[in-house]
């Protein structure tokens, strides 16, 4: 019997639907052996459709080219999305191993499309006729999206320059991993082994225990081993009383891959040069210009203006933070010298003195089920949504819960919502939102979305329900904000739906939700003691708020330093940069609040921008904070649950996906561009 008859994916693709509620993914029927044949089936089908599109004798237009391409890969995308979602959330070793087959097939298919000249010729023809075609704004945006995706990949270049571009991409694809490998090796090369108990003074029990285990594992039984990995390094800097050892660790950490065996100086120079060359080939002045042309911030000038606006007040506040820390150190030690390796240590002590509360005090007010009801109630008050648990939607794990989302007033169906809250060995760390089906045109109709949030929260025990930390509550609200962006999407095409927006805009819907749990009015909805049912005490809420402003100036300066450094590397012709460290010192001088220590260097281990996706994009951390602080002020002015402001947020932000430039959407919501002062106000950095 041919395999196709047994594969639930392929069966559904032939019938054009899964036989489940709203055609939800039939997780209960999927087996390992279904993925690769279904993927092959999907790719083959997509290839045929794209071939038909290219062979179409009719002149290229929106429907026969753009929509044909937008819908060509639906089956393939379904398999891919299910696979990669499970890869993160519920991956047995066997499922993980399938990636060796699935990832190269996906990558090859993606580049096959990206390099298809005949396909691009039709897209270009549609793009050229935009002026005379009768398309709405969203359709125009979709055409532009496809056109830009191809041209940013070199589709417009001469054959000779296309070759150059491939050559650059090839080299860059090796240099990124080389950069991270060097950082990893430099990180692993350092070990501090001690047999003196006195060196451990101040460290928490758990950290000491882990250090003993690490030493034992490395063949030093009875000793303690510390290294530069976060779980060892960070608590050491925070708690170890021995200043000399803190200094040793700090210096080792901050000189990784700088003038050592795993030096990254030449790698940095090569990367920035290739990026610059690539941008120039594509007609942009610099790499930053290239990246930012597809961002809300738009230009390097705009980013620099933004960072500079935050700089002066942040610097004043950071200087105040340091002065406070110096005085505090003097009160304990008799001297006020604060070096970088002192900062975390004394901050921890000062914080404890100023805001004495810990996670354990808060947990009893945050029983998971009550917090979930609380976040649903926020969605009801703000956006008129109801969440009803439904039991007939197939799940990939018994911990998953599924909800049907409707509009309270009209009873209109909004979508399906999955939650998956507890850690498992088969799940990645962290928390994220994802979709099994995005809103928009799919299988011939505009469909409602299936959205999921996956977290790693404190599990219930035999005697206690799941009681969340305050951080976990914020994480839940954050991911729920992304989920609302996916669920409330109201567009025509999936490529422009929900969270498919510029990435310096995508954290607005999520981060804004965290604001409600910093307000008494928001917390009062759900924060009740799980045994006594007493509401959370006002003093505790006040402490949470104050503690969130602790050393905000200093931390703002750190982020600004990374932001300026990233922009400096990417917004000029790097051929003029002779020495990595001299260059770094010059451009970070303005953001320095603690003394510069010789032999250390940030760039050589700045993986975010040299090995991750953050080049000319580090600013977006601060950018997103400004957006959510500024947007939330609007709610605060009108009332935390003001339906009119909420309606605008839904109409112009949550429902619009990427159908318009985010700055235009934001202005429609707020009546003006975002104001950085909103963040300064929230962090207590104004008028210092
Ligand atoms: Zn997020």
Boltz pocket constraint, residues with backbone or C-beta under 6 A from the ligand:
constraints:
  - pocket:
      binder: B
      contacts: [[A, 478], [A, 482], [A, 506], [A, 507], [A, 510]]
      max_distance: 6.0
